[in-house]
Amino acid sequence: SELGGRFGAVGAMQEALRTIAALRAKGLPPVRIAVNVSPIQLRQKDFVRSVEEAIAASGGEPHGLDLEITESVIMDDIEANVGKLDALRSMGIELGIDDFGTGYSSLAYIARLPVGVIKIDRAFIRNLTDDANSESLVASIVSLTHALKRKVVAEGVETEEQANLLRLL
């Protein structure tokens, strides 16, 4: 299908929406599924319309779709992407910045982005308990994220010690 081609051979977004709809049809509580957006997808002029069509094809609301976009992709064409993100968010899509801290974002733009989740890249978490600089950076990102009234997610937590430290932050 046209949408299947746009969203990869597997059709991750369509599959997520089908899964959510099937769970809803079985009477299960609402779930959310996050799908990564590629740079090619976000650059497409009709990306927002494609997402809207996929949601409509799945039965509409509540759709439970979340989209994750890497920091560097968002910053590539910030003005165009803020408009697209605003449109996606107006559809009830939770947006997240993936791999935060690995790109070249400006703090001024981070505050403007209509995202609800900022995901700290695993590169910062890997050395969290062994390196004071990593701990300071993660603490700063957590503090900034909370100050912006966003959710924060840490990727790559592998030890109880890391999890405990993150809970403290």
Disulfide bonds with the S-S distance in Angstrom:
none
